[in-house]
Each structure stands twice: as structure tokens, then as C-alpha cells.
Amino acid sequence: MVNSSPFTSIFSSRAQKEITSAWNWYEERQQSLGDRFVKEVMARIHKIELSPHHYPTRYKFYKETR
């Protein structure tokens, strides 16, 4: 998927570790469930990148979807 957004997300090392930890947790429960989780996270991030002004700011420049 090509990111046609003028905005780019940057994951902190803590966020990267949390996503990896969650992926492992889901994979232990069901094979490829972790992949589905990461795909959903990335889809949400992409939505924010495309329309950041549609989502509330939670802290400084951080956005959140529902």
C-alpha cells in the first residue's frame, strides 16, 4: 500500500515493543491472529495519517481513533 498522505507516523521504541508484545500474545492464542492485529493497527494509523484533523488530540500532537 502506498502512503499518499502528507503525514507520517513515527512509533517510539516503547510503542514498537508494545506492538511486538501484543503480536506475540495474539500469536500464542491463534496462528496469524497477531498478523491480523498488526494489520488493523496499521489501518487505523493510516486513517489518522489521511485525515488527522478528524481525530481528537490526546496529548500534544498524538491522535486517537475510536
Residue pairs with C-beta under 8 A, 6 or more apart in sequence:
1 46
3 46
3 49
4 50
5 46
5 49
5 50
7 48
7 49
7 50
7 52
8 49
9 45
9 48
9 49
11 19
19 38
19 41
22 34
22 37
23 34
23 35
23 37
23 38
24 34
25 34
26 33
26 34
26 36
26 37
27 33
27 34
27 35
44 65
47 65
48 55
48 63
48 65
52 63
55 63
55 64
55 65
56 63
56 64
57 63
58 64
